[in-house]
Amino acid sequence: MSFGRLVNEADTRLREWLDTSAQKPGTRLPSERALAVQLGIQHYALNRAMARLISEGRVEREGYKLTVAASTRIDAGLTCHLVIAQRSVHLPSYKRVAKEMGVKLVVHTWQSADEAALALDRLDSRDTEAVIFDPPYVAPVSLWEPIAARLLKHGIPVVGIGQSSAAIYSVNSDNLHDLEIAINHLLKLGHREIGFVTAPPTNPGAIEVLYGWEQICRRNQLNKSASRIYLQTNARLKEEAVEVADLLVNSWREITALIVFSGLDYNVQLLQEQLHQKGRRVPAELSLLFIGASKSPAHATIPVTSLTIDVALLQETAFNLAQRATRKKKNLGILPPPCSVLIQSQFIARNSTRPPAVLNDTSPEPKEDPSIASHTASRKLQPPAEIARALESCLRMAYPLAAKASLSERPRFAPIDLGTLVNRPLNFRRGWLGDLPLKQFPPGPHEIHGVPFNILGGPRRSDCGAIVFHSAVNTTGNSQKLPDTLIIPIKQKVRAVYILHGCGYAKFLHPFARYRFLNRKTCLGNVPLVSLGQPPPDYNPSQQTTDAVTPNIQDWWPDFPHMDFPGARMAPIMESEEAGHLPRHVYLYTLEWINPSPDKIVDSLEVSVDATLSTTLGVLAVTVLKP
């Protein structure tokens, strides 16, 4: 019998027992263990059922003391607002748990970190009873913490999932406990060389995981393992799995076990396939262990040993905290102080872990956990009006050559016609760079950075507005194969060429495409496109060495850090899908190439991409500046 059915059965029996035994208000009930024996059900299932009755106000708990409440269903009709990612795999579970607990759920979805913060901000209303906030894992707490603190001040409890703050009630997995269990399991098998894959330290939870890993490794004399960390920015991209597999056959070839810690729906099967192709067999040559909420470890070709949290329990606990807070507010007039609940994951040993081929008999016993500190990252959400003003200011900053040309009495700018080359629409799903459209960027003339660009497209799906190039995640457009290489005719003398473009699925300092400016077969200029992606915390572009790869474009999504680069500038676009929808700013980029031989004709612009990478290039417009 599934665990969900056990809990429902325990709930039914417990309610029937309360009804038939006619317990009076204030009567002390037997302990949960005694009740479980009396009713013939498992203690853990009865504990969950009792939590439902407590959340409804039918039973009250003080420490281990359980009593029948003076009145029942205090929280009947509670309306709880859920702020969650639009495509979260956990949304159906939230709805199911809310229905079981009698909570009316109002869902607000987000697609970026700023949208999540704005959605939370809009719930600062007298009509809001309680909020469950499932924030972006990559977002720093400082982005939404001031908003949550304001809601708390106004008597609105906010229960956070996966992140902690003094301004919210929170329910989290016990990350340090999970790390201890995972490392101890591998140590007992005899592993001494362990690698670690986890998320970048963009929030306190991720920082705690990294700091905890280092501390636990050093406490167990795993000094090499403490620094064997791969920071994974997008767990769904093939390149991420390829890079991890490459590490394991090169600089990490000594390791015998790998721990993957992911807060997202991690593709364990893809990692196993890449390891197999690189010759690292699981578990014969490499033990693999997963920590997180993904279901994929159990369904991989070789089922993976995992520490997996009970997502339904986490969600039910969040609703319980929201109900408790609103009940206390009704009874006492104020909210109780915020608190944090840690839920330990369930350890499931599967076929992916075994002793290494050569055991180290001198391995010390695992040492227990002392207290571990955490740190915070900083970022704040600006008001929408301030954001709009800043964006407009960025778009008005002209390139010096373009500003000078605009003062000329004769027109020196000439748009290049891309009408026969565009292959994807902008305003539709599966248009632009993949899954999400580029909204509210109408066709026609647009002046960006002092350069006039002509944007194509239209209201119909067949009205294409961008040239999108082949990549590992984008293969077709307009029912045709996307190009790996394309020649854009120019056929005139130019002082400079300006390109309006964007990219998606960006990786840190990855060269993924190239622009070549040709005079017949002679190359007048060669510009590699290098994405910034998600840089590590210590990255400082001003301190790069001269031989380092220099970025000149960034992912179009707002959750990535955006800035101007040498010869390239960000072009933020404010978009909103419909009236009442949260505003969202996305980022295109312009690139300026100055012709070193303006007396020579530039016959064409050759665009080539590395189609084996996920990073996808989209070109919207090309404008030349005549001499």
Protein Blocks (a to p, Z undefined) as FASTA:
>chain_A
ZZklmmmmmmmmmmmmmmmnopaehiacddfklmmmmnopafklmmmmmmmmmmnopacc
ehjaccddfbehklgoiacdddddfklcklmmmmmmmmmnopacdddddfbfklmmmmmm
mmmcfklmbdcddddfklcfklmmmmmmmmmmnopacddehiacfkbccddddfklmmmm
mmmmmmmnopabdcddddddfbfklmmmmmmmmmmmmmnopaklmmmccddfblkbmklm
mmmmmmmmmmmmmpcbdcdddfbdcdfklmmmmmmmnopacfkloccddedjbfklmmgm
bacddddddfklmmmmmmmmmmmmmmmmmmnopacddddddddddddddfkbccdfbdcf
kbccddddddddddddddddddfklmmmmmmmmmmmccfklmmmmmpmbdfbdcddfklm
gcbdfkbghiajljbccehiagddddeehiacddeddjbfklccbdcdddfkbmbgehia
cdfbdcddfkpacfbdcdddddehiaehiafbdcdddehjacfbdcddddfbjadfklcf
klpcfkbccdfbdcfbfkbccdddehiacddddddfbghiacddddddddddddfblmbc
cfbacddddfkbmbdcddfbdcdddZZ
